Amino acid sequence: MNIKLTAGLILALSAAARPSTAQMRAEAGGEGSPLGVSGSFGLGPATHGFGGLLSLGLSTAAGEFVLRAAAAEEFAIFSTPESSEDFALLYGRRVTGDKTFLRIAAGPGLARTVRPGSAESCYLIFCEYDKIETSRLGLALQLEAIWALSQWFGLGLDAFGNVNSDASFVGLTLGVHLGRLR
Protein backbone atom coordinates (compact mmCIF):
# COMPACT_ATOMS: atom_id res chain seq x y z
CA MET A 1 0.00 0.00 0.00
CA ASN A 2 1.30 3.45 -0.86
CA ILE A 3 2.55 5.17 2.33
CA LYS A 4 1.86 8.71 1.03
CA LEU A 5 -1.73 7.76 0.16
CA THR A 6 -2.27 6.17 3.58
CA ALA A 7 -0.80 9.21 5.38
CA GLY A 8 -3.02 11.55 3.33
CA LEU A 9 -6.12 9.53 4.18
CA ILE A 10 -5.29 9.54 7.89
CA LEU A 11 -4.76 13.33 7.82
CA ALA A 12 -8.06 13.86 6.00
CA LEU A 13 -9.94 11.71 8.50
CA SER A 14 -8.37 13.43 11.50
CA ALA A 15 -9.33 16.83 10.07
CA ALA A 16 -12.90 15.60 9.69
CA ALA A 17 -12.99 14.29 13.26
CA ARG A 18 -14.07 17.60 14.74
CA PRO A 19 -17.28 17.47 16.79
CA SER A 20 -20.58 17.67 14.94
CA THR A 21 -23.04 20.51 15.48
CA ALA A 22 -25.25 18.27 17.63
CA GLN A 23 -22.29 17.25 19.79
CA MET A 24 -21.29 20.88 20.34
CA ARG A 25 -24.88 21.71 21.37
CA ALA A 26 -24.94 18.74 23.78
CA GLU A 27 -21.60 19.79 25.33
CA ALA A 28 -22.85 23.36 25.71
CA GLY A 29 -25.87 22.11 27.67
CA GLY A 30 -28.31 22.74 24.83
CA GLU A 31 -30.37 20.35 22.81
CA GLY A 32 -29.04 16.78 23.01
CA SER A 33 -28.17 14.58 20.07
CA PRO A 34 -30.84 11.90 19.61
CA LEU A 35 -29.88 8.45 18.44
CA GLY A 36 -30.49 8.23 14.70
CA VAL A 37 -30.62 5.25 12.37
CA SER A 38 -30.54 5.69 8.60
CA GLY A 39 -30.02 3.53 5.57
CA SER A 40 -29.02 4.26 2.01
CA PHE A 41 -28.59 2.62 -1.35
CA GLY A 42 -27.23 3.97 -4.59
CA LEU A 43 -25.84 3.19 -8.04
CA GLY A 44 -23.26 4.90 -10.23
CA PRO A 45 -19.88 4.67 -11.94
CA ALA A 46 -17.00 2.76 -10.32
CA THR A 47 -13.49 1.54 -11.03
CA HIS A 48 -14.56 -1.48 -13.08
CA GLY A 49 -17.64 0.11 -14.70
CA PHE A 50 -20.74 0.06 -12.49
CA GLY A 51 -20.92 0.43 -8.74
CA GLY A 52 -23.41 -0.06 -5.96
CA LEU A 53 -23.53 0.91 -2.31
CA LEU A 54 -25.77 -0.28 0.51
CA SER A 55 -25.19 1.16 3.98
CA LEU A 56 -26.77 1.34 7.41
CA GLY A 57 -25.71 4.23 9.65
CA LEU A 58 -26.07 4.83 13.38
CA SER A 59 -25.62 8.39 14.64
CA THR A 60 -24.70 8.78 18.30
CA ALA A 61 -23.11 11.47 20.44
CA ALA A 62 -19.85 9.48 20.15
CA GLY A 63 -19.82 9.61 16.34
CA GLU A 64 -21.12 7.86 13.27
CA PHE A 65 -21.03 4.08 12.87
CA VAL A 66 -21.66 2.68 9.37
CA LEU A 67 -22.11 -0.91 8.25
CA ARG A 68 -21.81 -1.10 4.48
CA ALA A 69 -21.53 -3.31 1.43
CA ALA A 70 -20.02 -1.83 -1.74
CA ALA A 71 -19.36 -3.32 -5.16
CA ALA A 72 -17.78 -2.42 -8.47
CA GLU A 73 -18.31 -4.64 -11.52
CA GLU A 74 -17.22 -4.56 -15.12
CA PHE A 75 -19.81 -5.08 -17.85
CA ALA A 76 -18.51 -7.99 -19.94
CA ILE A 77 -20.46 -10.14 -22.40
CA PHE A 78 -17.79 -12.45 -23.79
CA SER A 79 -15.67 -13.06 -20.70
CA THR A 80 -15.82 -13.28 -16.93
CA PRO A 81 -16.32 -9.75 -15.62
CA GLU A 82 -13.79 -8.29 -13.21
CA SER A 83 -15.45 -7.33 -9.96
CA SER A 84 -14.60 -6.09 -6.49
CA GLU A 85 -16.77 -5.91 -3.41
CA ASP A 86 -16.31 -5.22 0.26
CA PHE A 87 -18.11 -5.52 3.55
CA ALA A 88 -16.99 -2.95 6.10
CA LEU A 89 -17.60 -1.48 9.54
CA LEU A 90 -16.74 2.21 9.54
CA TYR A 91 -16.46 4.96 12.12
CA GLY A 92 -16.59 8.65 11.32
CA ARG A 93 -17.95 12.11 11.92
CA ARG A 94 -20.82 14.14 10.61
CA VAL A 95 -21.06 17.87 9.97
CA THR A 96 -24.68 19.00 9.95
CA GLY A 97 -26.36 22.00 8.34
CA ASP A 98 -30.05 22.94 8.25
CA LYS A 99 -31.01 20.57 5.41
CA THR A 100 -27.66 19.06 4.50
CA PHE A 101 -24.97 17.01 6.12
CA LEU A 102 -21.59 15.62 5.28
CA ARG A 103 -20.40 12.31 6.73
CA ILE A 104 -16.89 10.92 6.40
CA ALA A 105 -16.02 7.49 7.75
CA ALA A 106 -13.26 4.89 7.55
CA GLY A 107 -12.59 1.45 8.93
CA PRO A 108 -11.61 -2.11 8.15
CA GLY A 109 -13.24 -3.75 5.17
CA LEU A 110 -12.97 -7.27 3.81
CA ALA A 111 -12.51 -6.90 0.04
CA ARG A 112 -13.12 -9.73 -2.42
CA THR A 113 -11.94 -9.50 -6.03
CA VAL A 114 -12.82 -11.78 -8.97
CA ARG A 115 -10.74 -11.63 -12.16
CA PRO A 116 -10.88 -13.69 -15.33
CA GLY A 117 -8.10 -16.21 -15.72
CA SER A 118 -7.12 -18.17 -18.79
CA ALA A 119 -9.69 -19.44 -21.29
CA GLU A 120 -10.75 -23.00 -20.54
CA SER A 121 -12.80 -23.60 -23.68
CA CYS A 122 -13.93 -21.46 -26.62
CA TYR A 123 -16.56 -21.71 -29.32
CA LEU A 124 -16.26 -18.91 -31.91
CA ILE A 125 -16.10 -15.74 -29.78
CA PHE A 126 -17.71 -17.23 -26.69
CA CYS A 127 -15.19 -18.47 -24.15
CA GLU A 128 -15.40 -19.86 -20.66
CA TYR A 129 -12.73 -18.51 -18.34
CA ASP A 130 -11.59 -19.77 -15.01
CA LYS A 131 -11.99 -17.30 -12.15
CA ILE A 132 -9.22 -15.98 -9.94
CA GLU A 133 -10.68 -15.00 -6.58
CA THR A 134 -8.80 -13.18 -3.82
CA SER A 135 -9.81 -11.77 -0.44
CA ARG A 136 -7.93 -9.05 1.43
CA LEU A 137 -8.44 -6.85 4.46
CA GLY A 138 -8.26 -3.21 3.44
CA LEU A 139 -9.02 0.34 4.53
CA ALA A 140 -12.62 1.12 3.60
CA LEU A 141 -13.59 4.77 3.08
CA GLN A 142 -16.92 6.49 2.60
CA LEU A 143 -17.87 10.13 2.07
CA GLU A 144 -21.51 11.16 1.88
CA ALA A 145 -23.00 14.55 1.00
CA ILE A 146 -26.73 14.38 1.76
CA TRP A 147 -29.56 16.81 1.13
CA ALA A 148 -32.40 15.95 3.53
CA LEU A 149 -35.67 16.73 1.75
CA SER A 150 -37.54 15.86 4.96
CA GLN A 151 -36.63 14.53 8.37
CA TRP A 152 -36.88 10.96 7.04
CA PHE A 153 -35.93 11.16 3.33
CA GLY A 154 -32.97 12.55 1.42
CA LEU A 155 -30.81 12.32 -1.68
CA GLY A 156 -27.06 12.10 -1.62
CA LEU A 157 -23.85 11.80 -3.51
CA ASP A 158 -21.83 8.98 -1.98
CA ALA A 159 -18.17 8.23 -2.68
CA PHE A 160 -16.73 4.93 -1.49
CA GLY A 161 -13.55 2.95 -1.81
CA ASN A 162 -11.35 0.24 -0.44
CA VAL A 163 -7.58 0.56 -0.37
CA ASN A 164 -5.91 -2.86 -0.17
CA SER A 165 -2.79 -4.65 -1.38
CA ASP A 166 -4.53 -6.66 -4.12
CA ALA A 167 -7.04 -4.54 -6.03
CA SER A 168 -8.14 -1.19 -4.64
CA PHE A 169 -11.38 0.23 -6.01
CA VAL A 170 -13.52 3.37 -5.82
CA GLY A 171 -17.01 4.40 -6.83
CA LEU A 172 -19.42 7.31 -6.83
CA THR A 173 -23.16 6.77 -6.47
CA LEU A 174 -26.31 8.81 -6.44
CA GLY A 175 -28.14 7.49 -3.42
CA VAL A 176 -31.47 7.50 -1.63
CA HIS A 177 -31.24 7.96 2.15
CA LEU A 178 -34.03 6.87 4.50
CA GLY A 179 -34.27 7.18 8.27
CA ARG A 180 -33.59 9.90 10.82
CA LEU A 181 -31.62 12.43 8.76
CA ARG A 182 -32.19 15.63 10.79
C-alpha positions as CSV (number, residue, x, y, z in Angstrom):
1,M,0.0,0.0,0.0
2,N,1.3,3.4,-0.9
3,I,2.5,5.2,2.3
4,K,1.9,8.7,1.0
5,L,-1.7,7.8,0.2
6,T,-2.3,6.2,3.6
7,A,-0.8,9.2,5.4
8,G,-3.0,11.5,3.3
9,L,-6.1,9.5,4.2
10,I,-5.3,9.5,7.9
11,L,-4.8,13.3,7.8
12,A,-8.1,13.9,6.0
13,L,-9.9,11.7,8.5
14,S,-8.4,13.4,11.5
15,A,-9.3,16.8,10.1
16,A,-12.9,15.6,9.7
17,A,-13.0,14.3,13.3
18,R,-14.1,17.6,14.7
19,P,-17.3,17.5,16.8
20,S,-20.6,17.7,14.9
21,T,-23.0,20.5,15.5
22,A,-25.3,18.3,17.6
23,Q,-22.3,17.2,19.8
24,M,-21.3,20.9,20.3
25,R,-24.9,21.7,21.4
26,A,-24.9,18.7,23.8
27,E,-21.6,19.8,25.3
28,A,-22.8,23.4,25.7
29,G,-25.9,22.1,27.7
30,G,-28.3,22.7,24.8
31,E,-30.4,20.4,22.8
32,G,-29.0,16.8,23.0
33,S,-28.2,14.6,20.1
34,P,-30.8,11.9,19.6
35,L,-29.9,8.5,18.4
36,G,-30.5,8.2,14.7
37,V,-30.6,5.3,12.4
38,S,-30.5,5.7,8.6
39,G,-30.0,3.5,5.6
40,S,-29.0,4.3,2.0
41,F,-28.6,2.6,-1.4
42,G,-27.2,4.0,-4.6
43,L,-25.8,3.2,-8.0
44,G,-23.3,4.9,-10.2
45,P,-19.9,4.7,-11.9
46,A,-17.0,2.8,-10.3
47,T,-13.5,1.5,-11.0
48,H,-14.6,-1.5,-13.1
49,G,-17.6,0.1,-14.7
50,F,-20.7,0.1,-12.5
51,G,-20.9,0.4,-8.7
52,G,-23.4,-0.1,-6.0
53,L,-23.5,0.9,-2.3
54,L,-25.8,-0.3,0.5
55,S,-25.2,1.2,4.0
56,L,-26.8,1.3,7.4
57,G,-25.7,4.2,9.7
58,L,-26.1,4.8,13.4
59,S,-25.6,8.4,14.6
60,T,-24.7,8.8,18.3
61,A,-23.1,11.5,20.4
62,A,-19.9,9.5,20.1
63,G,-19.8,9.6,16.3
64,E,-21.1,7.9,13.3
65,F,-21.0,4.1,12.9
66,V,-21.7,2.7,9.4
67,L,-22.1,-0.9,8.2
68,R,-21.8,-1.1,4.5
69,A,-21.5,-3.3,1.4
70,A,-20.0,-1.8,-1.7
71,A,-19.4,-3.3,-5.2
72,A,-17.8,-2.4,-8.5
73,E,-18.3,-4.6,-11.5
74,E,-17.2,-4.6,-15.1
75,F,-19.8,-5.1,-17.9
76,A,-18.5,-8.0,-19.9
77,I,-20.5,-10.1,-22.4
78,F,-17.8,-12.4,-23.8
79,S,-15.7,-13.1,-20.7
80,T,-15.8,-13.3,-16.9
81,P,-16.3,-9.7,-15.6
82,E,-13.8,-8.3,-13.2
83,S,-15.5,-7.3,-10.0
84,S,-14.6,-6.1,-6.5
85,E,-16.8,-5.9,-3.4
86,D,-16.3,-5.2,0.3
87,F,-18.1,-5.5,3.5
88,A,-17.0,-2.9,6.1
89,L,-17.6,-1.5,9.5
90,L,-16.7,2.2,9.5
91,Y,-16.5,5.0,12.1
92,G,-16.6,8.6,11.3
93,R,-18.0,12.1,11.9
94,R,-20.8,14.1,10.6
95,V,-21.1,17.9,10.0
96,T,-24.7,19.0,10.0
97,G,-26.4,22.0,8.3
98,D,-30.1,22.9,8.3
99,K,-31.0,20.6,5.4
100,T,-27.7,19.1,4.5
101,F,-25.0,17.0,6.1
102,L,-21.6,15.6,5.3
103,R,-20.4,12.3,6.7
104,I,-16.9,10.9,6.4
105,A,-16.0,7.5,7.7
106,A,-13.3,4.9,7.5
107,G,-12.6,1.5,8.9
108,P,-11.6,-2.1,8.2
109,G,-13.2,-3.7,5.2
110,L,-13.0,-7.3,3.8
111,A,-12.5,-6.9,0.0
112,R,-13.1,-9.7,-2.4
113,T,-11.9,-9.5,-6.0
114,V,-12.8,-11.8,-9.0
115,R,-10.7,-11.6,-12.2
116,P,-10.9,-13.7,-15.3
117,G,-8.1,-16.2,-15.7
118,S,-7.1,-18.2,-18.8
119,A,-9.7,-19.4,-21.3
120,E,-10.7,-23.0,-20.5
121,S,-12.8,-23.6,-23.7
122,C,-13.9,-21.5,-26.6
123,Y,-16.6,-21.7,-29.3
124,L,-16.3,-18.9,-31.9
125,I,-16.1,-15.7,-29.8
126,F,-17.7,-17.2,-26.7
127,C,-15.2,-18.5,-24.1
128,E,-15.4,-19.9,-20.7
129,Y,-12.7,-18.5,-18.3
130,D,-11.6,-19.8,-15.0
131,K,-12.0,-17.3,-12.2
132,I,-9.2,-16.0,-9.9
133,E,-10.7,-15.0,-6.6
134,T,-8.8,-13.2,-3.8
135,S,-9.8,-11.8,-0.4
136,R,-7.9,-9.1,1.4
137,L,-8.4,-6.8,4.5
138,G,-8.3,-3.2,3.4
139,L,-9.0,0.3,4.5
140,A,-12.6,1.1,3.6
141,L,-13.6,4.8,3.1
142,Q,-16.9,6.5,2.6
143,L,-17.9,10.1,2.1
144,E,-21.5,11.2,1.9
145,A,-23.0,14.6,1.0
146,I,-26.7,14.4,1.8
147,W,-29.6,16.8,1.1
148,A,-32.4,16.0,3.5
149,L,-35.7,16.7,1.7
150,S,-37.5,15.9,5.0
151,Q,-36.6,14.5,8.4
152,W,-36.9,11.0,7.0
153,F,-35.9,11.2,3.3
154,G,-33.0,12.6,1.4
155,L,-30.8,12.3,-1.7
156,G,-27.1,12.1,-1.6
157,L,-23.9,11.8,-3.5
158,D,-21.8,9.0,-2.0
159,A,-18.2,8.2,-2.7
160,F,-16.7,4.9,-1.5
161,G,-13.6,2.9,-1.8
162,N,-11.3,0.2,-0.4
163,V,-7.6,0.6,-0.4
164,N,-5.9,-2.9,-0.2
165,S,-2.8,-4.6,-1.4
166,D,-4.5,-6.7,-4.1
167,A,-7.0,-4.5,-6.0
168,S,-8.1,-1.2,-4.6
169,F,-11.4,0.2,-6.0
170,V,-13.5,3.4,-5.8
171,G,-17.0,4.4,-6.8
172,L,-19.4,7.3,-6.8
173,T,-23.2,6.8,-6.5
174,L,-26.3,8.8,-6.4
175,G,-28.1,7.5,-3.4
176,V,-31.5,7.5,-1.6
177,H,-31.2,8.0,2.1
178,L,-34.0,6.9,4.5
179,G,-34.3,7.2,8.3
180,R,-33.6,9.9,10.8
181,L,-31.6,12.4,8.8
182,R,-32.2,15.6,10.8
